[in-house]
Amino acid sequence: MSAPSKSGQKVLRLVAVVDEKVSEDLHQTEPGGVSVGTHHNADVVVFGKNAPAKHQLFDLRQGAYFLDLPPEARGKVRVGKKAVSVKKLRQRYGKGNNCRIKLDPRAKGKLRLGQTTLVFQFAKPKPVPPRLPFPAMFKASVFAMVGALFIYSQLAAAGIMGPFFLWANYAEIPEKDEMDIEERFLVAVGRKPADKKKEEPEEEDEEQEDELAEEDEELVEIKDKPKPEINKKLSEKPKKFSKAAVKQARSVGVARVLGTYGGDGPGTVFDVIQSTENRLGDLAAAGMTTTVEANGPLGDLAPIGGDGIDLHGQLTQTKGFDTGDGPAIEGAVKKRERKIKGRAKAKGTSAAGGGDKKAIKATIKHRTGALQHCYNKALRTQPDLSGKMSYAITINVMGSVTSVVVEEDTLGDPGVKACTKAKIKGWRFPMNGAEEGADVSFSVVFSGS
């Protein structure tokens, strides 16, 4: 029986999870009791062999909620500031198989009934949706408002006039006036006479046709002219060169110019090489020494220092490559790198639900060393880092970890927290054909070496 709702009083919100999927979400609009079970008449339906048929899990009396735990329940409930397992609650508040606990608005918990996980907490009431003044069956429709006669008349008009409007949209409009829109506008405002004949454009067209005809005649004459012989060899060197010829000769590469006349003067090979942007003069000004040709002097082409290569491929005069011996380094001491290695030790392991408890504890003890890697990474930048983390994990019947929650963290490093949660999520536990999962809680103490 529900009590009258008080202003600002929190109500129960309960979520049922089966195989990591939300099967039901109950959010009360006013305070009241909640029943759970495998029967369809229960407020929240649960699944599992060990689940009760119907049980009043939450009861409301005199404006306060009470939690009535069935014998099959497992999990943890937060009463006050700490989360306490159901096993300890039975030892403290239970009488036989019955365990009844009064809950305050801050209470929340996670219970396991069969194969269903129930997560509950208290929140503000869910707003009640507004009720319609009349049943939905009497809601007015467009057909009833306008009437059947109006709708049929509109459809008939669309069927008759529709083809006409479609034809008018795509039909071509005959041009009665040769003037465009701009000219007609000028005629309408009186800025241009309406009877003006377009004679000037015709004259322009005739002039353009004459110009095109003259250009065609010039092209024909150019095509008829004999082509100059490009590869014609000169019998003797010309005495004068035009400026255009000199400019063209200087713009081509040395390979194209090597077939021209030698000697001095414009247009020759020597003149073209001097006109290009080579840096032979800069190299000569920087200093050149003698290299060898067939083990003999050739000219000033070797760099400063006497370094050169003869025609046999051997280095000659390579004193520039010699290096001196510097002062010896005395008293040098190799700096040893400090190796920081921490320790991670599991303690206080408790398991509830299915599976072998000893095997679960042994697995946690064996795999705690994997969490040490996360701690060692943090010690590189924080050598004095130490503390404890308490974890609450949920294991399904297949041995996989489906949930990891850090309930206590005195280490205070978010990187270690995220790293350890990811590693624990990948653990596998031997369940040996258990019919239900297990809820396990344990602590890990991280200390430096």
C-alpha positions as CSV (number, residue, x, y, z in Angstrom):
1,M,0.0,0.0,0.0
2,S,1.5,3.3,-1.0
3,A,1.6,6.3,1.3
4,P,0.8,9.8,0.3
5,S,3.6,11.6,-1.5
6,K,5.4,14.3,0.4
7,S,6.9,17.4,-1.3
8,G,10.5,16.7,-2.2
9,Q,10.4,13.0,-1.1
10,K,12.5,10.7,-3.2
11,V,11.2,7.6,-4.8
12,L,12.7,4.3,-5.9
13,R,14.3,3.7,-9.3
14,L,15.1,0.1,-10.2
15,V,16.9,-1.3,-13.2
16,A,17.0,-5.0,-14.2
17,V,20.0,-6.2,-16.2
18,V,20.1,-9.6,-17.9
19,D,23.2,-10.7,-20.0
20,E,24.5,-7.1,-19.8
21,K,21.3,-5.7,-21.4
22,V,18.6,-3.7,-19.6
23,S,15.4,-5.7,-19.5
24,E,13.3,-3.3,-17.3
25,D,13.6,0.2,-16.0
26,L,11.2,1.1,-13.2
27,H,11.0,4.8,-12.1
28,Q,8.2,5.5,-9.6
29,T,6.0,8.6,-9.9
30,E,5.1,8.4,-6.2
31,P,6.4,6.3,-3.2
32,G,5.2,2.7,-3.2
33,G,6.3,-0.9,-2.7
34,V,7.9,-3.0,-5.5
35,S,7.7,-6.8,-6.0
36,V,10.1,-8.9,-8.0
37,G,9.9,-12.5,-9.3
38,T,9.5,-14.8,-12.2
39,H,5.7,-14.5,-12.3
40,H,4.2,-12.1,-14.7
41,N,2.2,-10.3,-12.0
42,A,5.4,-9.1,-10.3
43,D,6.3,-5.4,-10.8
44,V,9.8,-6.4,-12.1
45,V,10.2,-9.7,-13.8
46,V,13.5,-11.6,-13.1
47,F,14.9,-14.7,-14.6
48,G,16.9,-17.7,-13.2
49,K,16.5,-21.0,-11.7
50,N,17.0,-19.8,-8.1
51,A,14.8,-16.6,-8.5
52,P,11.6,-16.4,-6.4
53,A,8.2,-16.7,-8.0
54,K,7.1,-13.4,-6.4
55,H,8.6,-11.5,-3.5
56,Q,8.0,-8.0,-2.0
57,L,11.5,-6.8,-2.3
58,F,10.8,-3.1,-1.3
59,D,8.1,-2.2,1.1
60,L,6.8,1.3,2.1
61,R,5.6,1.8,5.7
62,Q,4.9,5.2,7.3
63,G,6.7,7.0,4.5
64,A,10.0,5.0,4.8
65,Y,11.3,2.3,2.5
66,F,12.3,-1.2,3.8
67,L,14.4,-3.8,1.9
68,D,13.3,-7.4,2.5
69,L,16.0,-9.6,1.2
70,P,15.0,-13.1,0.0
71,P,17.2,-16.1,0.8
72,E,18.4,-16.3,-2.8
73,A,19.7,-12.7,-2.9
74,R,23.4,-11.9,-3.4
75,G,25.3,-8.6,-3.8
76,K,26.0,-5.5,-1.9
77,V,24.0,-2.6,-0.4
78,R,25.2,0.8,0.7
79,V,23.9,1.5,4.1
80,G,25.2,4.8,5.4
81,K,28.7,5.6,4.1
82,K,29.9,2.0,3.4
83,A,28.9,-0.7,1.0
84,V,28.1,-4.0,2.9
85,S,27.6,-7.4,1.3
86,V,24.3,-9.2,1.7
87,K,26.1,-11.9,3.7
88,K,27.1,-9.4,6.4
89,L,23.7,-7.8,6.4
90,R,22.1,-11.1,7.2
91,Q,24.6,-11.7,10.0
92,R,23.8,-8.2,11.5
93,Y,20.1,-7.7,10.8
94,G,18.8,-11.1,9.8
95,K,16.6,-13.6,11.6
96,G,16.9,-17.0,10.0
97,N,16.2,-16.6,6.3
98,N,14.5,-13.2,6.8
99,C,16.5,-10.0,6.6
100,R,14.7,-6.6,6.7
101,I,16.6,-3.3,6.5
102,K,15.4,0.3,6.7
103,L,16.7,2.4,3.8
104,D,17.4,6.1,3.8
105,P,17.3,8.3,0.7
106,R,21.1,7.9,0.2
107,A,20.9,4.1,0.1
108,K,21.7,2.3,-3.1
109,G,22.7,-1.2,-4.0
110,K,23.3,-4.0,-6.5
111,L,21.5,-7.3,-5.9
112,R,21.7,-10.6,-7.8
113,L,18.5,-12.8,-8.1
114,G,19.0,-15.8,-10.4
115,Q,20.4,-14.6,-13.7
116,T,19.1,-11.0,-13.2
117,T,21.1,-8.1,-11.6
118,L,19.0,-5.5,-9.9
119,V,20.5,-2.0,-9.4
120,F,18.5,0.4,-7.3
121,Q,18.8,3.9,-5.9
122,F,16.5,6.8,-4.8
123,A,15.7,9.8,-7.1
124,K,13.1,12.5,-7.6
125,P,9.7,11.2,-8.8
126,K,9.1,10.8,-12.5
127,P,6.8,13.4,-13.9
128,V,3.3,12.1,-14.5
129,P,2.3,12.5,-18.2
130,P,-0.8,14.7,-18.7
131,R,-4.1,13.0,-19.3
132,L,-6.3,13.9,-22.2
133,P,-9.7,15.4,-21.3
134,F,-11.4,13.0,-23.7
135,P,-10.5,9.5,-24.9
136,A,-8.3,9.2,-27.9
137,M,-11.0,7.6,-29.9
138,F,-13.0,10.9,-29.9
139,K,-10.0,13.0,-31.2
140,A,-11.1,15.1,-34.2
141,S,-9.6,14.2,-37.6
142,V,-9.1,16.4,-40.7
143,F,-11.6,14.2,-42.6
144,A,-14.3,14.8,-40.0
145,M,-13.6,18.6,-39.8
146,V,-13.8,19.5,-43.5
147,G,-16.3,16.9,-44.6
148,A,-16.4,14.3,-47.3
149,L,-18.1,16.6,-49.9
150,F,-15.3,19.2,-49.6
151,I,-12.6,16.6,-50.1
152,Y,-14.2,15.0,-53.1
153,S,-14.8,18.4,-54.8
154,Q,-11.1,19.3,-54.3
155,L,-10.0,16.1,-55.8
156,A,-12.3,16.5,-58.8
157,A,-11.0,20.1,-59.4
158,A,-7.4,18.8,-59.2
159,G,-8.2,16.1,-61.7
160,I,-9.8,18.5,-64.2
161,M,-7.5,21.5,-63.9
162,G,-4.3,19.7,-63.1
163,P,-3.5,18.7,-66.7
164,F,-4.2,22.3,-67.9
165,F,-1.8,23.8,-65.4
166,L,0.8,21.2,-66.3
167,W,0.5,22.0,-70.0
168,A,0.6,25.8,-69.3
169,N,3.8,25.3,-67.3
170,Y,5.7,23.6,-70.1
171,A,4.1,25.3,-73.2
172,E,6.3,27.7,-75.2
173,I,5.2,31.3,-75.4
174,P,5.3,32.8,-78.9
175,E,7.5,35.9,-79.4
176,K,5.4,38.7,-80.8
177,D,8.0,41.4,-80.3
178,E,11.6,41.1,-81.4
179,M,12.7,43.5,-78.7
180,D,14.1,41.9,-75.5
181,I,12.8,42.8,-72.0
182,E,15.3,45.6,-71.4
183,E,14.3,47.4,-74.7
184,R,10.6,47.0,-74.0
185,F,11.1,48.5,-70.6
186,L,13.0,51.5,-72.1
187,V,10.1,52.0,-74.7
188,A,7.5,51.8,-71.9
189,V,9.3,54.6,-69.9
190,G,9.8,56.7,-73.0
191,R,13.6,56.6,-73.1
192,K,13.9,54.8,-76.5
193,P,11.8,55.1,-79.7
194,A,9.8,52.0,-80.4
195,D,10.3,52.1,-84.3
196,K,14.2,52.2,-84.2
197,K,15.6,49.8,-86.7
198,K,18.5,47.7,-85.9
199,E,20.7,48.6,-88.9
200,E,24.0,49.2,-87.0
201,P,24.4,45.6,-85.9
202,E,24.0,44.5,-89.5
203,E,26.8,46.9,-90.6
204,E,29.0,45.6,-87.8
205,D,28.4,42.1,-88.9
206,E,29.4,43.0,-92.5
207,E,32.6,44.6,-91.2
208,Q,33.4,41.6,-89.1
209,E,32.9,39.3,-92.2
210,D,35.3,41.5,-94.2
211,E,38.0,41.3,-91.5
212,L,37.6,37.5,-91.3
213,A,37.9,37.2,-95.0
214,E,41.1,39.3,-95.0
215,E,42.6,37.1,-92.2
216,D,41.8,34.0,-94.2
217,E,43.6,35.4,-97.2
218,E,46.7,36.2,-95.1
219,L,46.7,32.7,-93.7
220,V,46.6,31.3,-97.2
221,E,49.5,33.5,-98.3
222,I,51.5,32.4,-95.3
223,K,50.9,28.7,-96.0
224,D,51.9,29.2,-99.7
225,K,55.3,30.7,-98.7
226,P,58.2,28.3,-98.8
227,K,59.4,27.1,-95.4
228,P,62.9,28.0,-94.4
229,E,65.5,25.3,-94.2
230,I,66.1,24.8,-90.5
231,N,69.1,22.4,-90.7
232,K,70.9,24.3,-93.5
233,K,74.6,24.5,-92.9
234,L,76.4,27.8,-93.5
235,S,79.5,27.6,-95.7
236,E,81.2,30.4,-93.9
237,K,80.9,32.3,-90.7
238,P,78.6,35.3,-90.9
239,K,80.2,38.6,-90.0
240,K,77.3,40.2,-88.2
241,F,74.6,38.9,-85.9
242,S,71.3,40.5,-85.0
243,K,70.3,41.2,-81.4
244,A,67.5,38.7,-81.6
245,A,69.8,35.9,-82.8
246,V,72.3,36.6,-80.0
247,K,69.5,36.6,-77.4
248,Q,68.1,33.4,-78.8
249,A,71.5,31.7,-78.8
250,R,72.1,32.7,-75.2
251,S,68.8,31.2,-74.0
252,V,69.4,27.7,-75.3
253,G,71.5,25.1,-73.5
254,V,75.1,24.4,-74.1
255,A,74.2,21.1,-75.8
256,R,72.3,23.0,-78.5
257,V,75.0,25.5,-79.1
258,L,78.0,23.1,-79.4
259,G,77.2,22.8,-83.1
260,T,77.8,26.5,-83.9
261,Y,81.0,28.3,-84.8
262,G,83.8,28.4,-82.3
263,G,86.2,31.2,-81.6
264,D,85.5,34.6,-80.0
265,G,82.6,36.9,-80.6
266,P,78.8,37.0,-79.9
267,G,76.9,33.7,-80.5
268,T,79.9,31.4,-80.0
269,V,80.2,28.6,-77.5
270,F,82.6,30.6,-75.4
271,D,80.2,33.6,-75.3
272,V,77.2,31.4,-74.3
273,I,79.1,29.7,-71.5
274,Q,80.2,33.1,-70.1
275,S,76.6,34.4,-70.3
276,T,75.1,31.6,-68.3
277,E,74.9,31.7,-64.5
278,N,77.8,29.4,-63.7
279,R,79.9,29.7,-60.6
280,L,83.2,28.8,-62.0
281,G,84.5,32.3,-61.3
282,D,83.3,32.1,-57.7
283,L,85.1,28.8,-57.2
284,A,88.3,30.2,-58.6
285,A,88.1,33.2,-56.4
286,A,87.6,30.9,-53.3
287,G,90.9,29.2,-54.0
288,M,91.8,26.3,-56.3
289,T,94.8,24.0,-56.1
290,T,96.2,21.6,-58.6
291,T,94.6,18.2,-59.3
292,V,96.2,15.5,-61.5
293,E,95.4,14.1,-64.9
294,A,97.1,10.8,-65.6
295,N,99.1,11.4,-62.4
296,G,100.2,14.8,-63.7
297,P,99.0,18.5,-63.2
298,L,95.9,19.6,-65.1
299,G,94.9,23.0,-63.8
300,D,93.5,25.0,-60.9
301,L,90.4,22.8,-60.2
302,A,91.1,21.1,-56.9
303,P,89.7,22.5,-53.6
304,I,91.8,24.1,-50.9
305,G,93.8,21.6,-48.9
306,G,95.3,19.7,-51.7
307,D,92.6,17.0,-51.8
308,G,92.2,15.3,-55.2
309,I,91.6,12.0,-57.0
310,D,93.8,10.7,-59.7
311,L,92.6,8.9,-62.8
312,H,93.3,5.6,-61.1
313,G,90.6,6.3,-58.5
314,Q,93.1,6.9,-55.6
315,L,93.1,9.8,-53.2
316,T,96.1,12.2,-53.4
317,Q,97.2,14.9,-51.0
318,T,94.5,14.1,-48.4
319,K,96.0,15.9,-45.4
320,G,92.8,17.9,-45.1
321,F,91.0,14.7,-44.0
322,D,93.4,14.1,-41.1
323,T,92.0,14.8,-37.6
324,G,93.9,15.4,-34.4
325,D,93.7,13.7,-31.1
326,G,91.8,15.7,-28.5
327,P,92.5,15.7,-24.7
328,A,91.5,12.6,-22.9
329,I,88.5,12.8,-20.6
330,E,89.6,12.1,-17.1
331,G,87.4,11.1,-14.2
332,A,84.4,10.2,-16.4
333,V,81.9,8.2,-14.4
334,K,79.0,6.4,-16.0
335,K,75.7,7.5,-14.5
336,R,73.6,4.6,-13.4
337,E,69.9,4.8,-14.0
338,R,67.7,4.3,-11.0
339,K,65.4,1.4,-11.4
340,I,62.0,1.9,-9.7
341,K,60.0,-1.2,-9.2
342,G,56.8,-1.3,-7.1
343,R,54.8,-4.1,-5.5
344,A,51.1,-5.0,-5.8
345,K,49.6,-7.3,-3.3
346,A,46.0,-8.5,-3.1
347,K,44.2,-8.8,0.2
348,G,40.7,-9.1,1.7
349,T,39.1,-11.1,-1.1
350,S,35.5,-12.1,-0.6
351,A,33.3,-13.9,-3.2
352,A,29.5,-14.4,-3.2
353,G,27.4,-16.4,-5.7
354,G,28.3,-19.3,-7.9
355,G,31.7,-20.7,-8.7
356,D,34.6,-22.1,-6.6
357,K,35.5,-19.5,-4.0
358,K,39.0,-20.9,-3.5
359,A,39.7,-20.9,-7.3
360,I,38.5,-17.3,-7.6
361,K,40.8,-16.2,-4.8
362,A,43.7,-18.1,-6.2
363,T,43.1,-16.5,-9.6
364,I,43.1,-13.0,-8.2
365,K,46.3,-13.7,-6.2
366,H,48.0,-15.1,-9.3
367,R,47.0,-12.2,-11.6
368,T,47.7,-9.3,-9.2
369,G,51.2,-9.2,-10.7
370,A,49.7,-7.9,-13.9
371,L,48.5,-4.8,-12.1
372,Q,52.1,-4.1,-11.0
373,H,52.9,-2.9,-14.5
374,C,50.3,-0.1,-14.3
375,Y,51.8,1.0,-11.0
376,N,55.5,0.9,-12.3
377,K,54.6,3.3,-15.1
378,A,53.3,5.8,-12.6
379,L,56.4,5.4,-10.4
380,R,58.6,6.8,-13.2
381,T,57.2,10.3,-12.6
382,Q,55.9,9.9,-9.0
383,P,58.5,7.9,-7.0
384,D,56.7,8.4,-3.7
385,L,53.3,7.2,-5.0
386,S,51.6,4.5,-2.8
387,G,48.2,3.6,-1.6
388,K,45.3,1.1,-1.9
389,M,42.5,0.4,-4.3
390,S,39.4,-1.7,-3.6
391,Y,37.6,-3.3,-6.5
392,A,34.1,-4.9,-6.8
393,I,33.8,-7.1,-9.9
394,T,31.0,-9.2,-11.4
395,I,31.8,-12.6,-13.0
396,N,29.3,-14.3,-15.3
397,V,28.8,-18.1,-15.6
398,M,31.3,-18.2,-18.5
399,G,34.1,-16.8,-16.2
400,S,34.3,-13.4,-17.9
401,V,34.4,-10.1,-15.9
402,T,31.3,-8.1,-16.9
403,S,31.7,-5.2,-14.5
404,V,34.6,-3.5,-12.6
405,V,34.0,-0.8,-10.0
406,V,36.6,1.0,-7.9
407,E,35.0,1.4,-4.5
408,E,38.0,2.9,-2.6
409,D,41.0,4.7,-4.0
410,T,43.7,6.1,-1.7
411,L,46.4,6.0,-4.4
412,G,44.8,8.9,-6.2
413,D,46.3,8.4,-9.7
414,P,43.7,8.3,-12.6
415,G,46.2,6.6,-14.9
416,V,46.7,3.6,-12.6
417,K,43.0,3.4,-12.0
418,A,42.1,3.2,-15.7
419,C,44.9,0.8,-16.5
420,T,44.0,-1.6,-13.7
421,K,40.3,-1.6,-14.5
422,A,41.2,-2.4,-18.2
423,K,43.4,-5.3,-17.1
424,I,40.9,-6.7,-14.6
425,K,38.1,-6.6,-17.3
426,G,40.2,-9.0,-19.4
427,W,40.6,-11.7,-16.6
428,R,39.0,-15.1,-16.9
429,F,37.9,-17.2,-13.8
430,P,37.3,-20.9,-13.6
431,M,33.5,-21.2,-12.9
432,N,33.3,-25.0,-13.5
433,G,29.7,-25.1,-14.8
434,A,28.3,-22.7,-12.2
435,E,24.6,-22.0,-12.6
436,E,24.9,-18.3,-11.6
437,G,27.6,-15.7,-11.6
438,A,29.7,-14.3,-8.7
439,D,30.2,-11.0,-7.1
440,V,33.8,-10.5,-5.8
441,S,35.4,-7.8,-3.9
442,F,39.1,-7.4,-3.1
443,S,41.8,-4.8,-2.4
444,V,45.3,-4.3,-3.9
445,V,48.0,-2.5,-1.9
446,F,50.5,-0.6,-4.1
447,S,53.9,0.1,-2.5
448,G,57.2,1.2,-3.9
449,S,60.5,-0.8,-3.5
